Amino acid sequence: MNTFQYIMIGLAAFLGVPILINKLYSWTGGASVEPPPVENDSLVDVIDCWENLKRLCEKHQLNEAKEEIHKVFPLFAKTKGRS
C-alpha cells in the first residue's frame, strides 16, 4: 500500500470511530453522544411557551420571576402590568 491509501484509511477511521462509539452506547443503553436536535419553532410557538411560563410562575406564586420575564422578553408583553 502507498501513502495515499494509508491516509485514506486513517481518515475513514477518524470519521467512522465516533459513529461506532455512538452505536455501542445505544446498544448498551447508554446516553447518546450526539446532542438532541434543535427544532425550528415558529414565533407563535415561542410566544405560547412564554405565556405558559408566565402562567406557571403565577400558579406557583413566583411573582418576582413573572416580573423578570417581562425584562427578558419585553416585546412579547403588550403591557408590563398585564398578567
PASEBA-1860 file (N, C-alpha, C; in nm, 3 decimals):
! residues 83
1> MNTFQYIM> 0.085/-0.118/0.000/0.000/0.000/0.000/0.089/0.124/0.000 ~ 0.037/0.227/-0.065/0.115/0.350/-0.070/0.066/0.451/0.036 ~ 0.128/0.565/0.044/0.099/0.666/0.146/-0.045/0.717/0.135 ~ -0.090/0.737/0.014/-0.226/0.787/-0.007/-0.329/0.690/0.053 ~ -0.310/0.563/0.035/-0.403/0.463/0.088/-0.401/0.463/0.241 ~ -0.284/0.477/0.301/-0.277/0.487/0.447/-0.350/0.611/0.499 ~ -0.335/0.721/0.428/-0.404/0.845/0.467/-0.555/0.825/0.456 ~ -0.602/0.762/0.350/-0.746/0.739/0.333/-0.801/0.645/0.441
9> IGLAAFLG> -0.727/0.543/0.477/-0.771/0.451/0.583/-0.776/0.525/0.717 ~ -0.676/0.608/0.743/-0.675/0.687/0.867/-0.790/0.784/0.872 ~ -0.821/0.849/0.761/-0.933/0.943/0.755/-1.065/0.870/0.775 ~ -1.081/0.754/0.715/-1.203/0.674/0.732/-1.219/0.631/0.878 ~ -1.110/0.593/0.941/-1.116/0.554/1.082/-1.152/0.673/1.168 ~ -1.095/0.789/1.137/-1.123/0.911/1.212/-1.271/0.948/1.203 ~ -1.330/0.929/1.087/-1.472/0.961/1.069/-1.564/0.851/1.119 ~ -1.520/0.727/1.115/-1.607/0.616/1.149/-1.611/0.580/1.296
17> VPILINKL> -1.504/0.605/1.370/-1.498/0.567/1.510/-1.607/0.634/1.594 ~ -1.633/0.766/1.581/-1.741/0.826/1.661/-1.879/0.764/1.634 ~ -1.903/0.724/1.510/-2.030/0.661/1.477/-2.041/0.526/1.545 ~ -1.932/0.449/1.543/-1.932/0.319/1.609/-1.948/0.332/1.760 ~ -1.884/0.431/1.820/-1.897/0.453/1.964/-2.041/0.487/1.999 ~ -2.103/0.572/1.919/-2.243/0.611/1.943/-2.334/0.488/1.933 ~ -2.310/0.402/1.836/-2.390/0.280/1.822/-2.372/0.188/1.943 ~ -2.248/0.174/1.990/-2.222/0.090/2.106/-2.293/0.144/2.230
25> YSWTGGAS> -2.292/0.276/2.248/-2.363/0.334/2.362/-2.513/0.308/2.352 ~ -2.568/0.319/2.232/-2.712/0.297/2.217/-2.747/0.149/2.240 ~ -2.661/0.058/2.199/-2.687/-0.085/2.221/-2.679/-0.122/2.368 ~ -2.589/-0.058/2.442/-2.572/-0.090/2.584/-2.665/-0.010/2.673 ~ -2.746/0.076/2.616/-2.841/0.154/2.694/-2.783/0.283/2.747 ~ -2.665/0.321/2.704/-2.603/0.445/2.747/-2.662/0.564/2.674 ~ -2.623/0.681/2.718/-2.671/0.803/2.655/-2.605/0.822/2.520 ~ -2.673/0.890/2.432/-2.620/0.919/2.301/-2.510/1.024/2.311
33> VEPPPVEN> -2.411/1.015/2.225/-2.302/1.111/2.224/-2.346/1.240/2.158 ~ -2.436/1.231/2.062/-2.481/1.349/1.989/-2.580/1.429/2.071 ~ -2.576/1.564/2.059/-2.675/1.646/2.128/-2.812/1.630/2.062 ~ -2.919/1.658/2.136/-3.052/1.647/2.076/-3.069/1.749/1.965 ~ -3.147/1.716/1.863/-3.165/1.810/1.753/-3.243/1.932/1.797 ~ -3.210/2.044/1.738/-3.278/2.170/1.768/-3.395/2.184/1.671 ~ -3.513/2.206/1.727/-3.630/2.221/1.642/-3.645/2.369/1.605 ~ -3.690/2.392/1.485/-3.715/2.528/1.439/-3.860/2.563/1.472
41> DSLVDVID> -3.881/2.630/1.585/-4.015/2.668/1.626/-4.052/2.801/1.561 ~ -4.180/2.815/1.536/-4.228/2.941/1.481/-4.241/3.043/1.594 ~ -4.259/3.166/1.560/-4.274/3.271/1.660/-4.397/3.247/1.746 ~ -4.502/3.192/1.687/-4.624/3.162/1.762/-4.595/3.058/1.870 ~ -4.516/2.956/1.839/-4.480/2.854/1.937/-4.397/2.913/2.050 ~ -4.306/3.002/2.017/-4.221/3.065/2.119/-4.306/3.151/2.212 ~ -4.397/3.227/2.156/-4.484/3.311/2.239/-4.575/3.226/2.325 ~ -4.623/3.115/2.272/-4.706/3.024/2.352/-4.627/2.969/2.471
49> CWENLKRL> -4.501/2.933/2.447/-4.417/2.886/2.558/-4.394/2.997/2.660 ~ -4.379/3.119/2.614/-4.360/3.233/2.704/-4.484/3.254/2.790 ~ -4.601/3.247/2.728/-4.725/3.262/2.804/-4.740/3.148/2.905 ~ -4.703/3.027/2.867/-4.710/2.913/2.958/-4.616/2.934/3.077 ~ -4.498/2.987/3.051/-4.404/3.016/3.159/-4.462/3.120/3.255 ~ -4.527/3.221/3.201/-4.592/3.321/3.287/-4.701/3.257/3.372 ~ -4.783/3.169/3.311/-4.890/3.103/3.386/-4.833/3.015/3.497 ~ -4.724/2.944/3.468/-4.662/2.860/3.571/-4.605/2.944/3.686
57> CEKHQLNE> -4.550/3.060/3.653/-4.500/3.150/3.759/-4.615/3.197/3.846 ~ -4.729/3.229/3.784/-4.846/3.270/3.862/-4.897/3.155/3.948 ~ -4.903/3.036/3.892/-4.954/2.920/3.963/-4.871/2.889/4.087 ~ -4.740/2.903/4.076/-4.650/2.872/4.188/-4.614/2.996/4.269 ~ -4.686/3.105/4.244/-4.671/3.232/4.317/-4.528/3.284/4.310 ~ -4.470/3.279/4.194/-4.336/3.333/4.171/-4.350/3.470/4.105 ~ -4.399/3.566/4.184/-4.431/3.698/4.130/-4.308/3.772/4.080 ~ -4.198/3.760/4.152/-4.076/3.829/4.108/-4.025/3.771/3.976
65> AKEEIHKV> -4.032/3.641/3.962/-3.991/3.577/3.837/-4.081/3.619/3.722 ~ -4.208/3.631/3.750/-4.303/3.674/3.647/-4.270/3.814/3.598 ~ -4.232/3.902/3.690/-4.195/4.038/3.651/-4.064/4.039/3.572 ~ -3.972/3.952/3.608/-3.844/3.945/3.537/-3.861/3.893/3.395 ~ -3.963/3.811/3.371/-3.989/3.761/3.237/-4.012/3.877/3.142 ~ -4.079/3.981/3.190/-4.105/4.099/3.106/-3.976/4.170/3.070 ~ -3.876/4.164/3.157/-3.748/4.229/3.128/-3.670/4.149/3.025 ~ -3.681/4.017/3.030/-3.606/3.932/2.937/-3.671/3.933/2.799
73> FPLFAKTK> -3.804/3.929/2.796/-3.877/3.927/2.669/-3.974/4.045/2.662 ~ -3.926/4.167/2.653/-4.017/4.283/2.659/-4.109/4.293/2.537 ~ -4.070/4.242/2.423/-4.153/4.257/2.304/-4.272/4.162/2.302 ~ -4.269/4.057/2.385/-4.380/3.964/2.389/-4.496/4.016/2.473 ~ -4.469/4.110/2.562/-4.572/4.161/2.653/-4.638/4.284/2.593 ~ -4.772/4.286/2.596/-4.843/4.403/2.547/-4.823/4.521/2.643 ~ -4.843/4.495/2.770/-4.815/4.595/2.873/-4.748/4.524/2.989 ~ -4.669/4.600/3.065/-4.598/4.538/3.175/-4.692/4.498/3.287
81> GRS> -4.800/4.570/3.307/-4.894/4.539/3.415/-4.989/4.426/3.382 ~ -4.992/4.382/3.257/-5.083/4.275/3.215/-5.037/4.141/3.270 ~ -5.131/4.060/3.318/-5.099/3.927/3.374/-5.079/3.828/3.266
END
